Amino acid sequence: MRTDESLRTAEAVRDAERWTPRNYHPLPVVIAEAKGAWVTDVDGRRYLDCLAGYSALNFGHRHPQLIAAAHAQLDRLTLTSRAFGHDMFADFCRELTELCGKDLVLPMNTGAEAVETGIKVARKWGYQVKGVPADQASIVVAEGNFHGRTTTIVGFSTDPDARDDFGPYTPGFRIVPYGDLAAIEAAIDDTTVAVLIEPIQGEQGVVVPPAGYLAGVRRVCTARNVLLLADEIQSGLGRTGETFACDHEGVVPDLYLLGKALGGGIVPVSAVVGDAAVLGVLRPGQHGSTFGGNPLACAVGTEVVRLLATGEFQRRSAELGARLHAGLRDLVGHGVLTVRGRGLWAGVDIDPALLTGRQACERLAERGVLVKDTHGSTIRLAPPLVVSAAELDHAVAQLGAVLQES
């Protein structure tokens, strides 16, 4: 651990604020080391990480199998660009398609890039396959969505912080209430090429739709010849107790949009996974990414897929998630209003008469537990899937203590 006096927490926080715009409002914790479910700050204090990089660290910090894969690849080859092939590409694509039950993978880097790719592919499919007139393609999205921060994506956000003052916005999107199947069906017409939806809305506060909603969306999309694009960037890859959140209702989308945990907490990796009838509309020169599918990303991503292929992490998420939710529900009526979520993912609404979400996060950090607030008095918990039962109990106990003191 680095011990230079200039890196003590207060100084490090002030330095970061000097050289960056205030587009984030982080907790006053400056992390220097991490392993598994724990991080250590520059002062040597340890914290239980119950955010896991918004699901980017599903397998914990520095998982040994993932670190070994990265080290081995760093010693051989890191980048070629897609102008050439490389020897890690085929394995990554084949194993990810097998995990998803699909034909093709288009690797990218970030979640927003995956969403943008899905939008482009859906529009091109609409024009070339469905026969939508040129430049008239429409996509149905949900209120409360969070799909990224590009100018196209924020244009159909309903969060003022994400959207305001970034216009003019890209047309072609129809916003309907989340969880309302009839509203989706009513919004679809002959120009509609896709429904883009999060199976669980993470940034909105881990909002789970009504039972049968996802299956209903799948039925409507199939009946109306519309693609279903599932943004599983936060909800996928073991987070909810299944490989994908869609699996809870037996739903298979036309395109999976993946990211975050696919990079193993080491490198940014995202992907769009679908069948040849959809992804196959792309031709050389029509879409790409310099770093998308690079050797280092493929080496790490392949190991992530192999970890998931065993089913171990999905089982851990389901079993430990039941324990987490039971513990959180015991706090309802004792400072907690409601608890939502699935697997190792929970949104907790704190009584606003006691604390804001930010205050709850600050007081939990003082007790050595890291979580993140969203939308007023809601906090989110997303511990890594390597967390232990005792560690979960500790996190819930600390939240209970914070509420009792308030």
CORTAGI-V284121 format. One record per residue. N is the residue number from 1. RES is the residue in three letters. PHI is phi in radians with two decimals (none if undefined). NEAR is the number of other C-alpha atoms within 12 Angstrom. Layout:
{{N:RES:PHI:NEAR} {N:RES:PHI:NEAR}}
//
This chain:
{{1:MET:none:16} {2:ARG:-1.30:17} {3:THR:-2.13:14} {4:ASP:-0.90:14} {5:GLU:-1.00:12} {6:SER:-1.19:15} {7:LEU:-1.77:23} {8:ARG:-1.07:24} {9:THR:-0.94:26} {10:ALA:-1.05:19} {11:GLU:-1.15:19} {12:ALA:-1.13:23} {13:VAL:-1.12:24} {14:ARG:-1.11:19} {15:ASP:-1.11:16} {16:ALA:-1.07:21} {17:GLU:-1.25:17} {18:ARG:-1.22:11} {19:TRP:-1.96:11} {20:THR:-2.36:12} {21:PRO:-1.19:10} {22:ARG:-1.53:12} {23:ASN:-1.51:11} {24:TYR:-2.22:11} {25:HIS:-2.22:17} {26:PRO:-1.24:21} {27:LEU:-1.16:25} {28:PRO:-1.34:27} {29:VAL:-2.24:36} {30:VAL:-2.05:30} {31:ILE:-1.50:30} {32:ALA:-2.02:24} {33:GLU:-2.53:24} {34:ALA:-2.79:26} {35:LYS:-2.77:26} {36:GLY:1.10:32} {37:ALA:-1.70:36} {38:TRP:-2.11:34} {39:VAL:-2.18:33} {40:THR:-2.20:27} {41:ASP:-1.54:30} {42:VAL:-1.18:28} {43:ASP:-1.67:26} {44:GLY:1.54:23} {45:ARG:-1.50:24} {46:ARG:-1.74:26} {47:TYR:-2.34:36} {48:LEU:-1.43:41} {49:ASP:-1.47:47} {50:CYS:-1.87:49} {51:LEU:-2.05:39} {52:ALA:0.93:41} {53:GLY:1.01:32} {54:TYR:0.94:36} {55:SER:1.44:42} {56:ALA:-1.27:40} {57:LEU:-1.98:41} {58:ASN:-0.98:51} {59:PHE:-1.73:47} {60:GLY:1.42:40} {61:HIS:-1.39:37} {62:ARG:0.98:31} {63:HIS:-1.02:30} {64:PRO:-1.04:22} {65:GLN:-1.18:24} {66:LEU:-1.29:36} {67:ILE:-1.11:28} {68:ALA:-1.09:20} {69:ALA:-1.12:31} {70:ALA:-1.16:32} {71:HIS:-1.04:21} {72:ALA:-1.08:19} {73:GLN:-1.27:26} {74:LEU:-1.05:19} {75:ASP:-1.37:14} {76:ARG:-2.04:17} {77:LEU:-2.90:21} {78:THR:-2.02:27} {79:LEU:-2.61:26} {80:THR:-2.20:23} {81:SER:1.27:22} {82:ARG:-1.37:22} {83:ALA:-1.14:16} {84:PHE:-2.31:13} {85:GLY:-1.50:16} {86:HIS:-2.54:24} {87:ASP:-1.41:21} {88:MET:-1.79:30} {89:PHE:-1.18:31} {90:ALA:-1.11:23} {91:ASP:-1.07:24} {92:PHE:-1.05:37} {93:CYS:-1.15:36} {94:ARG:-1.10:25} {95:GLU:-1.23:29} {96:LEU:-1.26:38} {97:THR:-1.10:29} {98:GLU:-1.13:22} {99:LEU:-1.08:31} {100:CYS:-1.57:36} {101:GLY:1.22:25} {102:LYS:-2.16:26} {103:ASP:-1.67:25} {104:LEU:-2.31:31} {105:VAL:-2.23:40} {106:LEU:-1.99:47} {107:PRO:-1.34:48} {108:MET:-2.30:40} {109:ASN:-2.03:36} {110:THR:-1.93:35} {111:GLY:-1.07:40} {112:ALA:-1.05:33} {113:GLU:-1.13:37} {114:ALA:-1.12:43} {115:VAL:-1.13:41} {116:GLU:-1.02:35} {117:THR:-1.09:41} {118:GLY:-1.05:47} {119:ILE:-1.09:43} {120:LYS:-1.10:32} {121:VAL:-1.11:41} {122:ALA:-1.10:42} {123:ARG:-1.14:37} {124:LYS:-1.11:34} {125:TRP:-1.04:35} {126:GLY:-1.05:32} {127:TYR:-1.31:25} {128:GLN:-1.49:22} {129:VAL:-1.85:22} {130:LYS:-1.35:25} {131:GLY:1.55:20} {132:VAL:-1.18:24} {133:PRO:-1.01:19} {134:ALA:-0.92:15} {135:ASP:1.14:19} {136:GLN:-2.02:20} {137:ALA:-1.07:34} {138:SER:-2.16:36} {139:ILE:-2.27:39} {140:VAL:-1.60:40} {141:VAL:-2.28:45} {142:ALA:-1.97:36} {143:GLU:-1.02:31} {144:GLY:1.38:33} {145:ASN:-1.22:38} {146:PHE:-2.45:40} {147:HIS:-2.03:49} {148:GLY:2.39:31} {149:ARG:-2.30:25} {150:THR:-1.23:25} {151:THR:-1.13:23} {152:THR:-1.12:27} {153:ILE:-1.18:36} {154:VAL:-1.19:33} {155:GLY:-1.13:32} {156:PHE:-1.96:38} {157:SER:-1.40:33} {158:THR:-1.89:25} {159:ASP:-1.62:24} {160:PRO:-0.99:18} {161:ASP:-1.08:17} {162:ALA:-1.36:25} {163:ARG:-1.74:26} {164:ASP:-1.07:17} {165:ASP:1.24:13} {166:PHE:-2.03:19} {167:GLY:-1.32:18} {168:PRO:-1.26:14} {169:TYR:-1.83:18} {170:THR:-1.21:23} {171:PRO:-1.35:20} {172:GLY:1.83:27} {173:PHE:-2.16:31} {174:ARG:-2.08:32} {175:ILE:-1.74:28} {176:VAL:-2.21:28} {177:PRO:-1.08:22} {178:TYR:-1.24:32} {179:GLY:1.52:30} {180:ASP:-1.85:24} {181:LEU:-1.14:30} {182:ALA:-1.06:17} {183:ALA:-1.18:23} {184:ILE:-1.10:36} {185:GLU:-1.07:31} {186:ALA:-1.21:20} {187:ALA:-1.40:30} {188:ILE:-1.44:32} {189:ASP:-2.39:24} {190:ASP:-1.17:22} {191:THR:-1.57:31} {192:THR:-1.31:40} {193:VAL:-1.87:45} {194:ALA:-2.81:48} {195:VAL:-1.95:49} {196:LEU:-1.89:45} {197:ILE:-2.60:51} {198:GLU:-1.59:44} {199:PRO:-1.04:51} {200:ILE:-2.42:44} {201:GLN:-1.50:37} {202:GLY:-1.29:45} {203:GLU:-1.15:36} {204:GLN:-1.31:34} {205:GLY:2.10:36} {206:VAL:0.99:41} {207:VAL:-1.57:32} {208:VAL:-1.66:33} {209:PRO:-1.25:33} {210:PRO:-1.04:20} {211:ALA:-0.98:18} {212:GLY:1.54:21} {213:TYR:-1.12:29} {214:LEU:-1.11:36} {215:ALA:-1.09:26} {216:GLY:-1.15:28} {217:VAL:-1.06:47} {218:ARG:-1.07:34} {219:ARG:-1.10:26} {220:VAL:-1.12:28} {221:CYS:-1.07:33} {222:THR:-1.11:22} {223:ALA:-1.14:15} {224:ARG:-1.73:24} {225:ASN:1.01:28} {226:VAL:-2.20:40} {227:LEU:-1.33:44} {228:LEU:-1.82:43} {229:LEU:-1.84:46} {230:ALA:-1.76:44} {231:ASP:-1.43:47} {232:GLU:-1.81:47} {233:ILE:-1.13:49} {234:GLN:-1.66:45} {235:SER:-1.45:50} {236:GLY:-1.57:47} {237:LEU:1.10:51} {238:GLY:1.66:51} {239:ARG:-1.04:56} {240:THR:-1.74:45} {241:GLY:1.74:33} {242:GLU:-2.27:36} {243:THR:-1.04:43} {244:PHE:-2.23:40} {245:ALA:-1.11:44} {246:CYS:-1.05:43} {247:ASP:-1.09:29} {248:HIS:-1.10:30} {249:GLU:-2.04:22} {250:GLY:1.14:21} {251:VAL:-1.66:30} {252:VAL:-2.02:33} {253:PRO:-1.31:43} {254:ASP:-1.31:40} {255:LEU:-2.31:47} {256:TYR:-1.57:53} {257:LEU:-1.85:49} {258:LEU:-2.11:51} {259:GLY:-3.01:46} {260:LYS:0.76:42} {261:ALA:-1.09:49} {262:LEU:-1.10:51} {263:GLY:-1.59:48} {264:GLY:1.09:46} {265:GLY:1.27:35} {266:ILE:-2.04:34} {267:VAL:-2.36:34} {268:PRO:-1.27:34} {269:VAL:-2.41:41} {270:SER:-2.38:48} {271:ALA:-2.82:46} {272:VAL:-1.95:51} {273:VAL:-2.14:44} {274:GLY:-2.83:38} {275:ASP:-1.51:26} {276:ALA:-1.06:21} {277:ALA:-1.12:23} {278:VAL:-1.87:38} {279:LEU:-1.15:37} {280:GLY:-1.24:25} {281:VAL:-1.27:26} {282:LEU:-1.36:25} {283:ARG:-2.19:11} {284:PRO:-0.91:10} {285:GLY:1.58:9} {286:GLN:-1.56:14} {287:HIS:-2.86:25} {288:GLY:-3.10:27} {289:SER:-2.85:25} {290:THR:-0.98:17} {291:PHE:-1.66:26} {292:GLY:-1.08:37} {293:GLY:1.28:44} {294:ASN:-1.22:41} {295:PRO:-1.00:39} {296:LEU:-1.13:40} {297:ALA:-1.07:47} {298:CYS:-1.19:49} {299:ALA:-1.10:43} {300:VAL:-1.22:43} {301:GLY:-1.06:49} {302:THR:-1.10:39} {303:GLU:-1.17:37} {304:VAL:-1.05:45} {305:VAL:-1.08:37} {306:ARG:-1.18:27} {307:LEU:-1.11:31} {308:LEU:-1.25:35} {309:ALA:-1.12:23} {310:THR:-1.33:17} {311:GLY:1.42:23} {312:GLU:-1.05:24} {313:PHE:-1.30:35} {314:GLN:-1.11:35} {315:ARG:-1.13:25} {316:ARG:-1.05:32} {317:SER:-1.10:43} {318:ALA:-1.16:28} {319:GLU:-1.24:28} {320:LEU:-1.26:35} {321:GLY:-1.10:38} {322:ALA:-1.06:26} {323:ARG:-1.18:29} {324:LEU:-1.06:42} {325:HIS:-1.18:34} {326:ALA:-1.10:23} {327:GLY:-1.12:27} {328:LEU:-1.20:40} {329:ARG:-1.12:27} {330:ASP:-1.14:22} {331:LEU:-1.55:28} {332:VAL:-1.11:22} {333:GLY:1.60:17} {334:HIS:-2.16:22} {335:GLY:1.90:32} {336:VAL:-1.85:35} {337:LEU:-1.56:25} {338:THR:-2.55:27} {339:VAL:-2.29:32} {340:ARG:-2.25:37} {341:GLY:2.33:40} {342:ARG:-2.78:42} {343:GLY:1.10:42} {344:LEU:-1.52:51} {345:TRP:-2.64:49} {346:ALA:-2.52:48} {347:GLY:-1.91:41} {348:VAL:-2.14:45} {349:ASP:-1.58:40} {350:ILE:-1.45:41} {351:ASP:-1.03:27} {352:PRO:-1.13:23} {353:ALA:-1.22:16} {354:LEU:-1.67:22} {355:LEU:-2.66:29} {356:THR:-1.40:27} {357:GLY:-1.06:35} {358:ARG:-1.09:29} {359:GLN:-1.10:29} {360:ALA:-1.08:41} {361:CYS:-1.14:39} {362:GLU:-1.12:26} {363:ARG:-1.27:29} {364:LEU:-1.17:37} {365:ALA:-1.07:32} {366:GLU:-1.07:23} {367:ARG:-1.67:25} {368:GLY:1.49:30} {369:VAL:-2.25:40} {370:LEU:-1.85:45} {371:VAL:-2.38:44} {372:LYS:-2.35:40} {373:ASP:-1.57:38} {374:THR:-2.78:31} {375:HIS:0.93:25} {376:GLY:1.32:24} {377:SER:-1.84:29} {378:THR:-1.73:36} {379:ILE:-2.09:44} {380:ARG:-2.06:44} {381:LEU:-2.08:48} {382:ALA:-2.56:51} {383:PRO:-1.13:48} {384:PRO:-1.09:49} {385:LEU:-1.26:49} {386:VAL:-1.60:39} {387:VAL:-1.08:36} {388:SER:-1.71:27} {389:ALA:-1.07:25} {390:ALA:-1.12:17} {391:GLU:-1.18:27} {392:LEU:-1.09:36} {393:ASP:-1.04:27} {394:HIS:-1.09:27} {395:ALA:-1.08:37} {396:VAL:-1.14:36} {397:ALA:-1.11:23} {398:GLN:-1.18:31} {399:LEU:-1.11:45} {400:GLY:-1.04:28} {401:ALA:-1.16:21} {402:VAL:-1.05:30} {403:LEU:-1.17:32} {404:GLN:-1.15:20} {405:GLU:-1.37:15} {406:SER:-1.45:20}}
//
